[in-house]
Amino acid sequence: MIAEGVSMITTKQNEWSDLLRTKGIDGLTAQLKSISQQKITLDEKQ
């Protein structure tokens, strides 16, 4: 997906590169699992 000329894949690669380098795929997997278990809340500010 491209938004405003920036690839979503490139953005995610940049976000995860340090974590992958320091903690490996297991560290990334653990972080993604933790994030996925957080509740989603609606921000009603308008």
N, C-alpha and C positions, 0 to 999 in steps of 0.2 A: 504494500500500500504506500502510495506517495502522497504526502500532504505538505503543501507549501515548499515543494522541491526537496523535501527531506524524506528519505526512505525509513519506514518504521523498522525494518530489519537493521539498518545501520544504527539507528537510535538505540535499539535493544542491545546490539553488539557492544556499543560504547558503554552502556549502563552495566553490563555484565562482565566485561573483560577483566577488570581488576579482581572481582570475586572469583572468577574462573581461574585466574592466575594464582591467587593465594589459597583458595579452598577447594578448587577443582569442581568437577561436575556434581559431586555429592553436596558441596556447600551451596551451589546454585539451586539444586533440587530442593534442599531443605528450606532455602529462603522462599522459593516459589510456593512450596507447600504451605508455609506459614502465612504468606500473603493471601493465598487462596482461601484460608480458613477464617479470615477476618470478615466480620459482618459488613454488608453494604448498607449505608444509610443515605437517605434522601436529604439533601441540603435545600431547604425551602426558602432560602434568601432570594428575593427577586426585587 
